[in-house]
Amino acid sequence: MKKLFFFFLYITCSCFSSGYAQTGVSVSPPRLYFESDLGNSNTQKVTVTNVSTKNSLDFAVSLGDWEYDSKGENMMYPANNLPTSCTSWITIKKEDNYFTLAPGARRDIDITITVPDNLSDKLPVHTAVLYVSQMNPVDDVDSKGANIKVSIRSGIKLFHKLPSAKNKKLEIQNLTYDKSKEAFNLLFENEGNVWADGKVFTDLVNTQNGTKVSMDPVIFYTMPGNKREMNIALPSTLEKGKYTASVMIDYGDSDNLEMGELNFTYE
């Protein structure tokens, strides 16, 4: 069989990344949340595990920036590239910048964020991403049995906020029905001063027969100032008729649920 070589690079923000059956790395937790005031430090741990069954893996740790786009997708940038970056506040022990793990071995890495005594940007929330990159591609086999080279990179999101950042506030800006796409277009904005994550729940009530359809919730993540565009497709089994759609944004505050309604005809 002809031998093929490929190089795989995975950039993820989940606690587990893997190539195929024999090679992988687990990095947990997928997100770290820090809170400390000006001039203070906070340290948390990231655990890196080599889940490979036979290969020792060499890892390097580095930093970068990230932000969400209008759809909630991750946008990655070099370190110190965004106004919200806190990469320059982060320290990692020298021995944790590059290390080797035997099959099944794990390593805890201390991540320390030290806030400057003064913040010129006056922002209450800052972010960074910690990359754990495999530096030695190893032999593996893809789903079709071909020989490949696999290397992995995992990204862990880091969030920092000042103690004064407590205001969570999301507000719906617009809710429309796109007949051509058979979907709702929801526009909402994070008007608070801290991240706000949650779910969007949508209920449809047929005003002609009273039938109610509850759609699967959609998970979202936002940062202060984010304007989010979300497309919510109608169920493929929805019967024709006139409806009232109720959209509720739940972001963890039972006293402040954001809601919107829309009447539409599904033909």
C-alpha positions in Angstrom: 0.0 0.0 0.0 1.3 3.4 -0.9 2.3 5.4 2.2 0.8 8.9 2.6 1.9 11.6 4.9 -0.2 14.4 6.2 0.1 17.0 8.9 -2.9 17.8 11.0 -3.3 20.9 13.1 -6.3 21.2 15.3 -7.2 24.5 17.0 -10.0 23.9 19.5 -11.6 25.3 22.6 -12.8 22.0 24.0 -11.4 19.8 26.7 -10.5 17.0 24.3 -8.8 16.9 20.9 -7.7 13.8 19.1 -6.4 12.7 15.7 -7.5 9.1 15.4 -7.5 6.1 17.7 -3.9 6.1 18.7 -3.0 9.7 19.2 -4.6 12.4 21.2 -4.3 15.0 24.0 -6.8 16.0 26.6 -6.6 19.6 28.0 -9.0 20.6 30.7 -10.8 22.6 31.7 -11.7 24.2 28.3 -12.1 27.7 29.9 -10.6 29.4 32.9 -12.3 32.3 34.6 -10.2 34.7 36.7 -11.3 37.6 38.9 -8.9 39.9 40.6 -8.4 43.7 41.2 -5.7 46.0 40.1 -2.3 44.9 41.2 -3.4 41.5 42.3 -2.6 38.0 41.0 -4.7 34.9 40.5 -3.5 31.4 39.7 -5.4 28.4 38.2 -4.4 25.1 36.8 -4.7 23.5 33.3 -4.2 19.7 33.1 -2.7 18.3 30.0 -3.0 14.5 29.4 -1.4 12.4 26.7 -4.2 9.9 25.9 -2.0 8.3 23.2 -1.6 4.5 23.8 2.0 4.2 22.5 3.5 7.6 21.6 5.4 10.0 23.8 4.4 13.6 22.8 6.4 16.8 23.0 4.3 19.9 23.9 4.9 23.6 23.7 2.8 26.2 25.4 2.1 29.6 23.9 -0.4 32.5 24.1 -2.6 34.4 21.7 -5.8 36.5 21.5 -9.3 35.7 20.5 -12.7 37.3 20.0 -16.2 36.3 18.8 -17.5 37.4 15.4 -21.1 38.4 14.9 -22.1 34.8 14.5 -20.4 33.7 17.7 -17.5 32.0 15.9 -14.0 32.1 17.3 -11.6 34.5 15.7 -7.9 33.9 16.6 -5.1 36.5 16.6 -1.5 36.8 17.6 -0.8 37.8 21.2 -1.3 41.4 22.2 -3.2 42.1 19.0 -6.6 43.1 20.5 -7.6 45.9 22.9 -9.1 43.3 25.2 -5.9 41.2 25.4 -4.4 40.2 28.7 -1.6 38.0 27.3 1.0 40.4 28.8 -0.4 39.8 32.3 0.1 36.0 32.1 3.1 34.1 33.5 3.8 30.4 33.2 6.7 28.5 34.8 9.7 28.1 32.5 9.6 24.3 32.9 6.0 24.3 31.7 6.7 26.1 28.4 8.1 22.9 26.8 7.7 19.4 28.1 7.3 15.7 27.1 4.5 13.3 28.3 4.8 9.6 28.1 1.6 7.6 27.0 -1.1 8.1 29.6 0.9 10.7 31.5 -0.5 14.0 32.7 0.9 17.4 33.8 -0.6 20.3 35.7 0.3 23.8 34.5 -0.1 26.8 36.7 -1.5 29.9 34.8 -1.0 33.1 36.7 -2.7 36.4 35.8 -1.3 39.6 37.4 -3.4 42.7 36.7 -1.3 45.9 36.3 -1.7 48.6 39.0 -3.3 50.9 36.4 -5.3 50.1 33.3 -5.0 52.6 30.5 -7.9 51.0 28.6 -10.3 51.1 31.5 -12.0 47.8 30.3 -13.5 45.6 33.0 -13.0 42.4 31.1 -9.9 41.0 29.2 -9.2 37.7 27.4 -6.5 35.5 26.0 -6.0 32.0 24.7 -3.5 29.4 25.9 -2.3 27.0 23.2 -0.9 23.6 23.9 0.8 22.4 20.7 2.2 19.0 19.9 5.6 19.5 18.4 6.4 16.0 17.2 4.0 14.7 14.5 3.5 10.9 15.0 2.4 8.1 12.7 -1.3 7.2 12.7 -3.9 5.7 10.5 -7.0 7.4 9.1 -10.5 6.0 8.8 -9.6 4.4 5.5 -6.5 2.7 6.7 -4.0 5.1 5.1 -0.8 6.0 7.0 -0.7 9.7 8.1 1.3 12.0 10.3 -0.8 13.7 13.1 -0.1 16.7 15.2 -2.6 18.5 17.5 -3.1 21.9 19.0 -5.6 22.7 21.7 -6.7 26.2 22.8 -8.0 27.0 26.3 -9.8 30.3 26.6 -8.8 32.6 29.5 -11.3 35.2 30.8 -10.4 37.9 33.4 -12.7 40.4 35.0 -12.4 43.1 37.6 -14.6 42.6 40.7 -16.6 45.7 39.6 -17.8 43.8 36.4 -21.1 42.4 37.6 -23.7 43.8 35.2 -25.1 41.2 32.9 -27.5 42.6 30.3 -28.6 41.3 27.0 -31.2 43.1 24.8 -33.0 41.9 21.7 -32.5 44.5 18.9 -34.5 42.8 16.2 -36.5 39.6 15.4 -37.6 38.9 11.8 -38.8 35.9 9.8 -37.0 35.1 6.6 -39.5 33.3 4.4 -37.0 32.3 1.7 -34.8 30.5 4.3 -37.7 29.3 6.6 -35.8 30.7 9.6 -35.9 33.5 12.1 -33.2 36.2 12.2 -32.4 37.2 15.8 -30.2 40.2 16.6 -29.2 40.8 20.2 -26.5 42.7 22.0 -24.5 42.3 25.2 -25.0 45.7 26.8 -23.5 44.6 30.2 -19.9 44.9 31.4 -19.2 41.2 31.7 -19.5 38.0 29.6 -23.0 36.5 29.3 -23.6 33.0 28.2 -26.8 31.0 27.9 -29.5 29.5 25.7 -32.1 30.8 23.3 -35.4 29.1 23.6 -38.0 29.3 20.8 -41.7 28.3 21.1 -44.1 28.3 18.2 -47.9 28.4 18.7 -50.2 27.7 15.8 -52.9 30.4 16.3 -55.4 28.4 14.2 -55.4 25.2 16.3 -53.4 26.0 19.4 -50.7 23.5 18.7 -47.4 24.4 20.4 -43.9 23.4 19.2 -40.9 23.9 21.4 -37.7 24.0 19.4 -34.3 22.8 20.6 -32.4 25.5 22.6 -29.4 27.2 21.0 -26.3 27.8 23.1 -24.5 31.1 22.8 -21.6 32.9 24.3 -21.0 36.7 24.3 -18.6 39.3 25.5 -19.4 42.9 26.5 -20.3 45.0 23.4 -20.9 41.9 21.2 -23.7 42.2 18.7 -24.9 38.7 17.9 -26.7 37.5 14.7 -28.4 34.2 15.1 -30.4 32.2 12.5 -33.0 29.8 13.9 -34.3 27.4 11.4 -37.9 26.2 11.5 -38.5 22.4 12.2 -38.7 20.5 9.0 -41.9 18.8 10.2 -43.7 22.0 11.0 -47.2 22.1 9.6 -48.4 25.0 7.4 -50.4 27.7 9.2 -50.3 31.0 11.1 -48.0 31.2 14.1 -46.8 33.3 17.0 -43.1 32.7 17.7 -41.9 33.5 21.3 -38.1 33.8 21.7 -36.5 33.9 25.1 -32.9 34.5 26.0 -31.8 32.9 29.2 -28.4 34.0 30.4 -28.5 32.8 34.0 -30.4 35.6 35.6 -34.0 34.6 36.5 -34.9 38.2 37.1 -33.8 39.4 33.7 -35.0 37.1 30.9 -35.0 38.8 27.5 -38.1 38.0 25.4 -39.5 38.8 21.9 -42.5 37.8 19.9 -43.3 37.6 16.2 -46.3 36.7 14.2 -45.7 34.9 10.9 -47.3 32.6 8.3 -45.6 29.4 7.3 -46.7 28.5 3.8 
